[in-house]
Amino acid sequence: MATTALPTLAIDSSQHNLDSLHRAICSAAQKPLAEARALPAAAFTDPSHFAWEREHILRRQWLSVAHVSQLQHSGDFVNLELLGERISVVNSGDGGIKVLSRVCAHRGMDVMPPEFGHQEQGNCTQYRCPYHHWVYGLDGNVKGAPFMKEHPEIAEKSLRLHEFTSAVWQGFVLVNFSGDAAPVTTLFAGLDSYLQRWRMEELTMVADIGWDCPFNWKVLVENFMEPYHHAGAHHTLFQPIMPAQGCWTDAEGEHFQVCHLPLSEALQQKVKQGEPQLLSFLPMPGLLQSDFLEWTVYLAAPATLLFVAADRVYWYRLQPLAADRMHIRTTMLVHPDSVAADNYPQVLAEEIELMRAFHLEDMEMCSAVQSGLTSATYRPGPLNALEQPLWLFQRYLARQIEQHSLARSEVARE
């Protein structure tokens, strides 16, 4: 008996899986902290989810790319690749700091390709594409092209390197690739009262270490914000001086988090007796006594991370590359007067070693976590109260998913 094959329905399984994951994230975020659990493994391992995050969270929000101390003079630049864009953060002179695409307006060549020996940081007077020698000013406008002087787009200088939306906040240069994010001063206004005494725009960068990391960007953010791992990963370096059990997290900010890491009771007592503790560099002028009693970690969502002490600021530049891969630069900023101290070279060398040591502990832990998340046996476990920042981050991610879903529904109704 002959049979007729029924037509098969085309199902986009990747979209179905992505929608299921997003529902799981939103469901997890709705639970109270006492019932909170870690995110599903797919939130850290699924390439389609990473692609979604890249387009609908990371490219649509503000990401930090440089500090103003790296851009003191006209022509100073910092080059990097971020979310598929090759960019140059440049002091353009009278035009201020700009974030320019390095993609030539002619045929797409990188005008400062690292493959050709161009440095990540330096000073230049112009951009010259190595392919056909098109030249652009520091403002991004085309200045000339060989044998094309009469072409109207060259003569009228209407071609340019694309300029991305950027802003300077607390001394850091931030970029928004979509160009439609709310003002950074609005989103992060709640952090200003915490950070303003540090006057970070006056600090100078004295250390910069790069790490190629085999883990998801959110694994790093979660690790950075929660103090629970002081008792484990940092039981030698941090637990004795900033014990996990004494740490606490501020109330939820829609676009930021603040976690306080108080010094041990013994160290706090010495500070209150007029003996500042854990100071290797000169403290920032104008701080309150309470600023010497703790270190503090900040997240300006989605991925600007600051680790702040009375005498230094660690800033982290995240460059997500894939679901299981990212590059990060860990940097340290201090007050300029610290650089003039007689013992500065020795102190700096010691602090860089400490910086490398505790970040290495974090990198090793994050790498092992990413490996574990690929196991078929993994199920999200319950969160400790000290992991409140993870719960708050889940809620931030859920809000981004819900906002995108709402926008998609409105488009579908039109």
Secondary structure as the mmCIF struct_conf table of DSSP 4:
data_model
#
loop_
_struct_conf.conf_type_id
_struct_conf.id
_struct_conf.beg_label_comp_id
_struct_conf.beg_label_asym_id
_struct_conf.beg_label_seq_id
_struct_conf.end_label_comp_id
_struct_conf.end_label_asym_id
_struct_conf.end_label_seq_id
HELX_LH_PP_P HELX_LH_PP_P1 ALA A 5 ALA A 10
HELX_RH_AL_P HELX_RH_AL_P1 SER A 13 GLN A 30
BEND BEND1 LYS A 31 LYS A 31
HELX_RH_3T_P HELX_RH_3T_P1 LEU A 33 GLU A 35
STRN STRN1 ARG A 37 ARG A 37
HELX_LH_PP_P HELX_LH_PP_P2 ALA A 38 PRO A 40
TURN_TY1_P TURN_TY1_P1 ALA A 41 ALA A 41
HELX_RH_AL_P HELX_RH_AL_P2 ALA A 42 THR A 45
HELX_RH_AL_P HELX_RH_AL_P3 PRO A 47 GLU A 53
HELX_RH_PI_P HELX_RH_PI_P1 ARG A 54 LEU A 58
TURN_TY1_P TURN_TY1_P2 ARG A 59 ARG A 60
BEND BEND2 GLN A 61 GLN A 61
STRN STRN2 LEU A 63 HIS A 67
HELX_RH_3T_P HELX_RH_3T_P2 VAL A 68 GLN A 70
BEND BEND3 HIS A 73 HIS A 73
TURN_TY1_P TURN_TY1_P3 SER A 74 GLY A 75
STRN STRN3 ASP A 76 LEU A 82
TURN_TY1_P TURN_TY1_P4 LEU A 83 GLY A 84
STRN STRN4 GLU A 85 ASN A 91
HELX_RH_3T_P HELX_RH_3T_P3 GLY A 93 GLY A 95
STRN STRN5 ILE A 97 SER A 101
STRN STRN6 VAL A 103 VAL A 103
TURN_TY1_P TURN_TY1_P5 ALA A 105 ARG A 107
STRN STRN7 ASP A 110 ASP A 110
BEND BEND4 VAL A 111 MET A 112
HELX_RH_3T_P HELX_RH_3T_P4 PRO A 114 PHE A 116
TURN_TY1_P TURN_TY1_P6 GLY A 117 GLY A 117
BEND BEND5 GLU A 120 GLU A 120
STRN STRN8 GLN A 121 ASN A 123
BEND BEND6 THR A 125 THR A 125
STRN STRN9 TYR A 127 ARG A 128
TURN_TY1_P TURN_TY1_P7 PRO A 130 HIS A 132
STRN STRN10 VAL A 135 TYR A 136
TURN_TY1_P TURN_TY1_P8 LEU A 138 ASP A 139
BEND BEND7 GLY A 140 GLY A 140
STRN STRN11 ASN A 141 ASN A 141
STRN STRN12 VAL A 142 GLY A 144
TURN_TY1_P TURN_TY1_P9 PRO A 146 PHE A 147
TURN_TY1_P TURN_TY1_P10 LYS A 149 GLU A 150
BEND BEND8 HIS A 151 HIS A 151
HELX_RH_AL_P HELX_RH_AL_P4 PRO A 152 ALA A 155
TURN_TY1_P TURN_TY1_P11 GLU A 156 LYS A 157
STRN STRN13 ARG A 160 ARG A 160
STRN STRN14 GLU A 163 TRP A 169
TURN_TY1_P TURN_TY1_P12 GLN A 170 GLY A 171
STRN STRN15 PHE A 172 ASN A 176
BEND BEND9 PHE A 177 GLY A 179
HELX_LH_PP_P HELX_LH_PP_P3 ALA A 181 PRO A 183
HELX_RH_AL_P HELX_RH_AL_P5 VAL A 184 LEU A 187
TURN_TY1_P TURN_TY1_P13 PHE A 188 PHE A 188
HELX_RH_AL_P HELX_RH_AL_P6 ALA A 189 LEU A 195
HELX_RH_3T_P HELX_RH_3T_P5 GLN A 196 TRP A 198
HELX_RH_3T_P HELX_RH_3T_P6 MET A 200 GLU A 202
STRN STRN16 THR A 204 CYS A 213
BEND BEND10 PRO A 214 PHE A 215
HELX_RH_AL_P HELX_RH_AL_P7 TRP A 217 MET A 225
BEND BEND11 PRO A 227 PRO A 227
HELX_RH_3T_P HELX_RH_3T_P7 TYR A 228 ALA A 231
TURN_TY1_P TURN_TY1_P14 GLY A 232 ILE A 241
BEND BEND12 MET A 242 MET A 242
HELX_RH_3T_P HELX_RH_3T_P8 ALA A 244 GLY A 246
STRN STRN17 TRP A 248 THR A 249
HELX_LH_PP_P HELX_LH_PP_P4 ASP A 250 ASP A 250
BEND BEND13 ALA A 251 ALA A 251
HELX_LH_PP_P HELX_LH_PP_P5 GLU A 252 GLU A 252
BEND BEND14 GLU A 254 HIS A 255
STRN STRN18 PHE A 256 PRO A 262
HELX_LH_PP_P HELX_LH_PP_P6 LEU A 263 SER A 264
HELX_RH_AL_P HELX_RH_AL_P8 GLU A 265 LYS A 272
TURN_TY1_P TURN_TY1_P15 GLN A 273 GLY A 274
BEND BEND15 LEU A 278 LEU A 278
BEND BEND16 SER A 280 PHE A 281
HELX_LH_PP_P HELX_LH_PP_P7 LEU A 282 MET A 284
TURN_TY1_P TURN_TY1_P16 PRO A 285 GLY A 286
HELX_RH_3T_P HELX_RH_3T_P9 GLN A 289 PHE A 292
BEND BEND17 LEU A 293 LEU A 293
STRN STRN19 GLU A 294 ALA A 300
TURN_TY1_P TURN_TY1_P17 ALA A 301 ALA A 303
STRN STRN20 THR A 304 ALA A 309
TURN_TY1_P TURN_TY1_P18 ALA A 310 ASP A 311
STRN STRN21 ARG A 312 ALA A 322
TURN_TY1_P TURN_TY1_P19 ALA A 323 ASP A 324
STRN STRN22 ARG A 325 VAL A 334
HELX_RH_AL_P HELX_RH_AL_P9 PRO A 336 VAL A 339
TURN_TY1_P TURN_TY1_P20 ALA A 340 ALA A 340
BEND BEND18 ALA A 341 ALA A 341
TURN_TY1_P TURN_TY1_P21 ASP A 342 ASN A 343
HELX_RH_AL_P HELX_RH_AL_P10 TYR A 344 LEU A 373
TURN_TY1_P TURN_TY1_P22 THR A 374 THR A 374
TURN_TY1_P TURN_TY1_P23 ALA A 376 THR A 377
HELX_LH_PP_P HELX_LH_PP_P8 PRO A 380 GLY A 381
STRN STRN23 PRO A 382 PRO A 382
HELX_LH_PP_P HELX_LH_PP_P9 LEU A 383 ASN A 384
HELX_RH_3T_P HELX_RH_3T_P10 ALA A 385 GLU A 387
HELX_RH_AL_P HELX_RH_AL_P11 GLN A 388 ARG A 413
#
